[in-house]
Every structure is written in structure tokens, then in C-alpha cells.
Amino acid sequence: MPLFKIETSKIMEKEEGKLLCLEASRFVAKLLQKSEQVVMVCVEAGKTMSFAGDEGPCALVTIKSVGLPAASCPRYAKEICAFVEEQLAISPARVFVDFFDIHPALFGWNGSTLAK
């Protein structure tokens, strides 16, 4: 049940945001080896942000998932930064990636939690 959220200062038209959502959904499903049927993507463009005291384009990517393996996060960070650079032309040096491994009892979906 991954959530992939991109917050960026980059201004985008609504259609650009929709296309980015679709690309990001496919990307994160493949990255995490999950079915795209359980992936949620949120894109928030045009946010007021700064990085290193500079208001140039930057991004914060949040990825939350049950069972997110910490040992894989360095590889994920590299691939996520490359995706953001390809899609938004934002340098990896201006991208933060925030990882969350969620306990199944603390993740709700379809009227219940994922705890067994």
C-alpha cells in the first residue's frame, strides 16, 4: 500500500500534474515491486518552498509503505531522484526523499487496517 507524494515548487498545468501522477504510479509500483492497484500518488505543484536559502525549483518526495525495507532506501533514493530529474528537471541535489515504513496496524484501507 505505497503512498508516493511529490511536493514541488515547480509550477505545472493541471494536465501536466495528471500525467506526472500516472507516470509516478507506474514508477513506484515497479520500484517497490507492488501492484499498481494498491499505489496512491499525490502531486502538489507550485508550493512555496526554498532549499539552501534559494527559491529555485526543488522537491520533497515522501514515500510511505508497509514493509519498506531500510536496506533498499539508498537505491530507492537514487532512482527517485533520477525520476524527479527526468520528469521535472530538478537536480537531485535539490530533492529530499522522506521514507516511512508503516506498521500494518497503523495503516487503514477499505474500512480496516492491514493488521492480521
DAPE-V751283 format. One record per helix or strand. SS is the DSSP state (2 for helix, 1 for strand). FROM is the first residue (numbers start at 1). TO is the last residue. If there is no record, write none. Layout:
# DAPE-V751283
ss = (SS | SS)
from = (FROM | FROM)
to = (TO | TO)
This chain:
# DAPE-V751283
ss = (1 | 2 | 2 | 1 | 1 | 1 | 1 | 2 | 2 | 1 | 2 | 1 | 1)
from = (3 | 14 | 36 | 40 | 51 | 54 | 59 | 70 | 92 | 95 | 104 | 108 | 112)
to = (8 | 32 | 38 | 44 | 51 | 54 | 66 | 88 | 94 | 102 | 106 | 109 | 113)
